[in-house]
Amino acid sequence: ESDPFVLEDRPSVYFAGNCDEFDTRLVDANGDEILEDINNATKDRRNDVTRLVCIPSFAITGEVVLVKLRSLECQVVSFNDASL
């Protein structure tokens, strides 16, 4: 039997919810952070990275995170309202 908590393949995007604040980074197969612009990299290099995303609680921050799946770019959208 297989363990459902063991990932056999590395995902392109790995996210954790209910974080204190938004944070993201790209890592390679060794877990080392990638600081280069991955969109200018070769296709093999783009396939060899994982975008880690910490997503804050919407109820507390009023923020959602959008991820472009082709480029793995992230954008935070805020729905904060002073009247809340």
N, C-alpha and C positions, 0 to 999 in steps of 0.2 A: 504494500500500500504506500501511497505517497502522502507526504505531510503538506497540508494546504498552506502552511505558513512559510514554506521554503520555495523561493522563486528559482525556477530552473533556467529562465531566460531573463536577462536584464531589461527592464522596461525603458521606454524613451522618456516617460514622465513618471515620477514617483512623488506623491504628495502626502502631507500630513495635515490634518485639520485640527481646529480648535487651538491653534498656536496663539501666543501673545501678540505677535505682529507678523506682517508679511516678510518673507525672506526667500531668496532663491539663489541657486548657483548651478553651474554645469560641472559634472564630474566625469572622468574617464573610467575605463574598466577597472583601474586600480584604486579608484576612489579619490584621485588627485583632482583638485579644482582646475578647471580650464578657464583661462583668462582671455583667450583669443576670441575673435569674432568667428563663431562656428559656421555662419552663413557663407563665408569665403573659403571654408575648408573643403576638402574632397568629399565625395559621397560616402566613401568608406569611413572617413573620420567622423562625419556627421552621424553615421549609424553606430558609432562606438562611444556615444555619450548618453548620459542620463541627466535630465533636468530635475533637480530636487526643488520642491516648492513647499513652503510652510504657509498654510492658509489660516488667517485669523478668524475668530468667531464673528460671523456676520451680526449676530444679536448685540455684540459688544462694540464692534468697530464700524459697522455699516459698510464694510468693504467686501468686494468679491474679486477674484483673480481670474483673468482670462489668459489662456495659453494658446498661442498659435502653434498648431501641431506640425506644420511644415518647417518652421524656423525655430521652434521651441522658445520663442520670445514670450515674456510675461508682461502683463499690464494689470495694474490695480485700478478698479473702478470704485469710487466712493459714493455712497448714497447718504452721507451724513446730512442731517437736517437740524438746524438750530432749534426748531420748535419741538423736537422729540424729547 
